[in-house]
Amino acid sequence: MRAEKAAEIVASHRQDKIIRAMSDAARWALILAEFAVAYAVFYVSFSRAWPAHIYLRFLMLVPLYHAGAAFGYSGGLLGGLLAILLMVPVLPLAVQSPVYEFDRSSPSILMAFFALFGIFAGGAVGANRKTSRYVDTLSRAFMRIQNEQEPGAALRRACAGKSCS
């Protein structure tokens, strides 16, 4: 039982290291690619008057969630603004389209929802991730201190070159 638990913990740490190994630029590139795909599906479904367009426009939530989870509040806010900027050129056409069966205030409500969803995802998921990283770093530091052979060696190393009285 303990060996299985240890193997599970090791596997989760490996996966976390793989996720962390991705640079911020690579994450933004992935998020922008997700936005491009979601927008392409949104635009094609709108221009072809697919009945499922009403549901496909919510594909924008996937990159919004990813931006918020990866970069916290700022990523969620930037992702929300990007989703709004991508949808604004299509909205005047959407209101006049026969496929669009909602009142004229619906696009502004949808844009507000996208912005708030991005901020919420950034706050909830992004903050949780940040706290998890902080706890993981503290855990590694305490394990390093616990494995010291000589008592006080970690304190002496931390105070090297400083006046720790």
C-alpha positions as CSV (number, residue, x, y, z in Angstrom):
1,M,0.0,0.0,0.0
2,R,2.8,2.4,1.0
3,A,4.8,1.6,-2.2
4,E,1.8,2.4,-4.3
5,K,1.3,5.7,-2.6
6,A,4.9,6.6,-3.0
7,A,4.9,5.6,-6.7
8,E,1.8,7.8,-7.1
9,I,3.5,10.8,-5.4
10,V,6.6,10.3,-7.5
11,A,4.5,10.2,-10.7
12,S,2.6,13.4,-9.8
13,H,5.9,15.2,-9.1
14,R,7.3,14.1,-12.5
15,Q,4.1,15.3,-14.2
16,D,4.3,18.6,-12.3
17,K,8.0,19.0,-13.3
18,I,7.1,18.5,-17.0
19,I,4.3,21.2,-16.6
20,R,6.7,23.5,-14.9
21,A,9.4,22.9,-17.5
22,M,7.3,24.7,-20.1
23,S,8.4,28.3,-20.3
24,D,6.0,31.2,-20.1
25,A,6.5,32.1,-23.8
26,A,5.6,28.5,-24.7
27,R,2.5,28.6,-22.5
28,W,1.4,31.8,-24.1
29,A,2.0,30.3,-27.6
30,L,-0.1,27.3,-26.6
31,I,-2.9,29.6,-25.2
32,L,-2.8,31.8,-28.4
33,A,-3.1,28.6,-30.5
34,E,-6.1,27.5,-28.5
35,F,-7.6,31.0,-29.0
36,A,-7.0,30.7,-32.8
37,V,-8.6,27.3,-33.0
38,A,-11.6,28.3,-30.9
39,Y,-12.1,31.5,-32.9
40,A,-11.8,29.6,-36.2
41,V,-14.5,27.2,-35.0
42,F,-16.6,30.1,-33.8
43,Y,-16.2,32.1,-37.0
44,V,-16.8,29.1,-39.3
45,S,-19.8,27.9,-37.4
46,F,-21.2,31.5,-37.6
47,S,-20.5,32.1,-41.2
48,R,-21.9,28.7,-42.3
49,A,-25.0,29.3,-40.1
50,W,-24.6,26.0,-38.2
51,P,-27.3,25.5,-35.6
52,A,-24.7,24.4,-33.1
53,H,-23.0,27.9,-33.3
54,I,-24.9,28.9,-30.2
55,Y,-22.9,26.3,-28.3
56,L,-19.6,26.4,-30.2
57,R,-19.0,30.0,-29.2
58,F,-18.4,28.8,-25.7
59,L,-15.2,27.0,-26.9
60,M,-13.5,30.3,-26.0
61,L,-13.8,29.3,-22.4
62,V,-11.1,26.6,-22.9
63,P,-8.2,29.0,-23.6
64,L,-9.6,31.4,-21.0
65,Y,-9.4,28.7,-18.3
66,H,-5.9,27.8,-19.5
67,A,-4.7,31.4,-19.3
68,G,-6.2,31.9,-15.9
69,A,-4.8,28.6,-14.6
70,A,-1.3,29.2,-16.0
71,F,-0.9,32.9,-15.1
72,G,-3.4,33.7,-12.4
73,Y,-5.4,36.9,-12.3
74,S,-3.3,38.7,-15.0
75,G,-3.5,35.7,-17.4
76,G,-7.3,35.4,-16.8
77,L,-7.8,39.2,-17.4
78,L,-5.6,39.2,-20.5
79,G,-7.3,36.1,-21.8
80,G,-10.7,37.7,-21.2
81,L,-9.7,40.8,-23.1
82,L,-8.4,38.8,-26.0
83,A,-11.6,36.8,-26.2
84,I,-13.6,40.0,-26.2
85,L,-11.4,41.6,-28.9
86,L,-11.8,38.5,-31.1
87,M,-15.5,38.6,-30.8
88,V,-16.2,42.3,-31.3
89,P,-15.8,42.3,-35.1
90,V,-18.3,39.5,-35.5
91,L,-21.0,40.9,-33.1
92,P,-22.6,43.4,-35.5
93,L,-23.0,40.7,-38.1
94,A,-24.2,38.2,-35.5
95,V,-27.1,40.4,-34.3
96,Q,-28.4,40.8,-37.9
97,S,-28.0,37.1,-38.7
98,P,-31.1,34.8,-38.8
99,V,-29.2,32.2,-36.9
100,Y,-28.8,34.5,-34.0
101,E,-32.0,34.2,-32.0
102,F,-31.2,36.4,-29.0
103,D,-31.9,40.0,-28.1
104,R,-29.4,42.7,-28.8
105,S,-28.0,42.9,-25.3
106,S,-26.9,39.3,-25.3
107,P,-23.5,40.0,-26.9
108,S,-22.5,42.4,-24.2
109,I,-23.6,39.9,-21.5
110,L,-21.6,37.2,-23.2
111,M,-18.5,39.5,-23.3
112,A,-18.9,40.3,-19.6
113,F,-19.2,36.6,-18.9
114,F,-16.0,35.9,-20.7
115,A,-14.1,38.6,-18.9
116,L,-15.4,37.5,-15.5
117,F,-14.8,33.8,-16.2
118,G,-11.2,34.6,-17.1
119,I,-10.7,36.6,-13.9
120,F,-12.4,33.9,-11.8
121,A,-10.4,31.1,-13.3
122,G,-7.2,33.1,-12.7
123,G,-8.2,33.8,-9.1
124,A,-9.4,30.3,-8.2
125,V,-7.2,27.9,-10.1
126,G,-4.2,30.2,-10.5
127,A,-4.0,31.1,-6.9
128,N,-4.4,27.4,-5.9
129,R,-1.5,26.5,-8.2
130,K,0.7,29.3,-6.8
131,T,0.0,28.1,-3.3
132,S,0.7,24.5,-4.3
133,R,4.1,25.6,-5.7
134,Y,4.9,27.6,-2.6
135,V,4.0,24.6,-0.3
136,D,6.1,22.3,-2.5
137,T,9.1,24.6,-2.3
138,L,8.8,24.8,1.5
139,S,8.5,21.0,1.7
140,R,11.7,20.6,-0.3
141,A,13.5,23.1,1.8
142,F,12.4,21.5,5.1
143,M,13.4,18.0,3.7
144,R,16.8,19.4,2.8
145,I,17.2,20.9,6.3
146,Q,16.1,17.6,7.9
147,N,18.7,15.6,5.9
148,E,21.6,17.8,7.1
149,Q,24.2,15.7,8.9
150,E,25.5,18.5,11.1
151,P,23.1,20.4,13.3
152,G,23.0,24.1,12.4
153,A,24.7,23.7,9.0
154,A,21.7,25.0,7.1
155,L,21.6,28.1,9.3
156,R,25.3,28.7,8.8
157,R,24.9,28.4,5.0
158,A,21.9,30.8,5.0
159,C,23.9,33.3,7.1
160,A,27.1,33.0,5.1
161,G,28.3,36.5,4.2
162,K,25.6,38.1,6.2
163,S,25.5,39.3,9.8
164,C,23.0,36.9,11.4
165,S,23.2,37.6,15.1
